[in-house]
């Protein structure tokens, strides 16, 4: 299993967000955002800690801060089917894909969410047409609940799989 280090999102991480915003990386997410949308997203990521509504992280392979940044992962509070839950999502840059980094990051972020103890559920909603992200959910210990309609980005509806993890369960 690949080791990863999660570092809190910081002001200097806007460049990573721009790399993640490529057509290749956003293929299953409705395409790239405008510069204005990116700057607003970056501000939300920087301001998230301390709100109790989630966190964003950069992901580095290995166990220290010296390696290259491979992508991002985070979790945020949302309402799903009338309940407050956490949602998670990730992006791993193409040069780092296929190495188990996303699975390790998903497991690590699950630990961070579980430690907060705010909500019982963590969900991920990858597109049904994104086999890699669906495999990450399976390998990270999520349970597939069903296929659902999901609005992302705002005003655009897509078919997603609803993957669920019970945060009160151990392991």
Secondary structure, DSSP 8 states (H G I E B T S, - for coil): ---EEEEE--GGGHHHHHHHTSTTTTGGGTS---HHHHHHHHHHHHH-TTTTSEEEEEEEESSSTTS-EEEEEEEEEEEETTEEEEEEEEEE-GGGTTSSHHHHHHHHHHHHHHHH-S-SEEEE--BTT-HHHHHHHHHTT-EEEEEEEEE-STT-EEEEEEEEEETTS--
